[in-house]
Amino acid sequence: MPLALPGPLRDPAERAREQRAWYFYDWANSAFVTTTGAVLFGPYLTAVAEAAACGRRGTPEDPCTGTLSVLGIPVAAGSVAPYSITVATVLSALLLPLVGAAADRTSRKRHLLGAFAWLGAAAAASMFFVAGANWGLGVVLLIVASIALGSSLVVYDAILCDIAPEADRDRVSSRGWALGYLGGGLLLAANLVLITVLPFGLSTADAVRVCLLSAGVWWAVWTIVPLRGLRDRPPIAIVRTGAEASAIAAAFSQLRDTLRHARAYPQTLTFLLAYLLYNDGLQTVIYAASIYGNRQLGLPESMLVVAILLVQFVAFGGALLLGRLAARVGSKRTIIAALVVWTAVVAGAYFLPARQVVPFLALAVVIGVVLGGSQALSRSLYSLLVPRGKQAEYFSLYQAVERGTSWFGALAFGVTFQLTGSYRSAILVLILFFAGGVALLSRVDVRRGIEQAGNDVPAVLRT
């Protein structure tokens, strides 16, 4: 006999317990996002690609200028990593909306979350086997892990609407991001020790591979916490017909309906366009920072780990700080202020001197202050603009923007490098994404958007 599914949580103690379990998926996946995505795999995949193209790893003094052939198209070895991200994000743009449509129709969201999380964790752990000149395996695993991560986050973000009322979402989202940065930072600290000490006769390359394995294992193990602590709920406002032959057909049908009626929520769409632009810039800065520091500034991998580790722990406090600021001045104004700081960060990075650690670390501190807050508040602000009953479907559009259409920034970065041979020119291009995001976000009427979506307007809302 099937168990009755719980309805909305009204007991504050029960709701708090479920929120604590929810936080731990940020803790789980941030190890991969930080250790693999932000620090180690970009430079490592670049080195593997350079080994295939030039027979050696390039250096700032003697760069590898060789090319690889992908379906007959010449690709610079230094552009393999950003182009891989481009492919992953384009595929995500096509797949994530279907994931969201399917998730809204299921009463087993937490099981769907676990399936995608463990698929991504398996791909992440398998990066241990990328070695020598085997750059193709690295590209495939990066694409699989990225798509699985985005799919899991579609479900995870939608669950926020189930476990937190409108007035509480800035706080809950900010705490999740903060815990994620703390968890990612702890594993990164352990990996820094491994790369620095090189025990058991490990080479630097072998140590990096072990770190990649650890990120996948961390992601898989800690995902157990939200799976055990979250509750399943029946879908809301889903129209079912006897003609539905399969879950896939139903997902396509629901997705068509959403896209057809999305025009009824202009404030939501304007926010998504703004987020598309500024998140493009933000994600590319996060991804490109390690490549920029290593290839353009000539900093060793161990120092890059120190910088990202510094970002992680500063971002823990930054997410909480910006969450409190949003409670005073509003999340929209806080996000815009953070984007102005991001623009200054990119401009400052262009002028960083080579082989100088202190300026690079100073910029990392500034990034840490605004990184977690701008991401957490974007998620919670968007949750207020999502129509009831379509949380996963609309969050699939959000994730498609965050991970599936952020190929503009990665592509602009990769193409600019291929044309100029300079990562300084490549990173400067990203200012355009932040400026465009601010311009569009300033046009969003948050109160009207919340009302149009049929959600409760928080009593302390300031737009």
Stockholm file with secondary structure:
# STOCKHOLM 1.0

chainA/1-463         MPLALPGPLRDPAERAREQRAWYFYDWANSAFVTTTGAVLFGPYLTAVAEAAACGRRGTPEDPCTGTLSVLGIPVAAGSVAPYSITVATVLSALLLPLVGAAADRTSRKRHLLGAFAWLGAAAAASMFFVAGANWGLGVVLLIVASIALGSSLVVYDAILCDIAPEADRDRVSSRGWALGYLGGGLLLAANLVLITVLPFGLSTADAVRVCLLSAGVWWAVWTIVPLRGLRDRPPIAIVRTGAEASAIAAAFSQLRDTLRHARAYPQTLTFLLAYLLYNDGLQTVIYAASIYGNRQLGLPESMLVVAILLVQFVAFGGALLLGRLAARVGSKRTIIAALVVWTAVVAGAYFLPARQVVPFLALAVVIGVVLGGSQALSRSLYSLLVPRGKQAEYFSLYQAVERGTSWFGALAFGVTFQLTGSYRSAILVLILFFAGGVALLSRVDVRRGIEQAGNDVPAVLRT
#=GR chainA/1-463 SS CCCCCCCSCCCHHHHHHHHHHHHHHHHHHHHIIIIIIIIIHHHHHHHHHHHHHHSSCCCSSSCCCCEEEETTEEEEGGGHHHHHHHHHHHHHHHHHHHHHHHHHTCSCHHHHHHHHHHHHHHHHHHGGGCCTTCHHHHHHHHHHHHHHHHHHHHHHHHHHHHHSCGGGHHHHHHHHHHHHHHHHHHHHHHHHHHHHHCGGGCCHHHHHHHHHHHHHHHHHHHTHHHHHHCCCCCCSSCCCCTTCCCHHHHHHHHHHHHHHHGGGCHHHHHHHHHHHHHHHHHHHHHHHHHHIIIIISCCCHHHHHHHHHHHHHHHHHHHHHHHHHHHHHCHHHHHHHHHHHHHHHHHHHHTCCTTCHHHHHHHHHHHHHHHHHHHHHHHHHHHHTSCTTCHHHHHHHHHIIIIISTHHHHHHHHHHHHHHSCHHHHHHTTHHHHHHHHHHHTTCCHHHHHHHTTCCCCTTCCC
#=GC SS_cons         CCCCCCCSCCCHHHHHHHHHHHHHHHHHHHHIIIIIIIIIHHHHHHHHHHHHHHSSCCCSSSCCCCEEEETTEEEEGGGHHHHHHHHHHHHHHHHHHHHHHHHHTCSCHHHHHHHHHHHHHHHHHHGGGCCTTCHHHHHHHHHHHHHHHHHHHHHHHHHHHHHSCGGGHHHHHHHHHHHHHHHHHHHHHHHHHHHHHCGGGCCHHHHHHHHHHHHHHHHHHHTHHHHHHCCCCCCSSCCCCTTCCCHHHHHHHHHHHHHHHGGGCHHHHHHHHHHHHHHHHHHHHHHHHHHIIIIISCCCHHHHHHHHHHHHHHHHHHHHHHHHHHHHHCHHHHHHHHHHHHHHHHHHHHTCCTTCHHHHHHHHHHHHHHHHHHHHHHHHHHHHTSCTTCHHHHHHHHHIIIIISTHHHHHHHHHHHHHHSCHHHHHHTTHHHHHHHHHHHTTCCHHHHHHHTTCCCCTTCCC
//
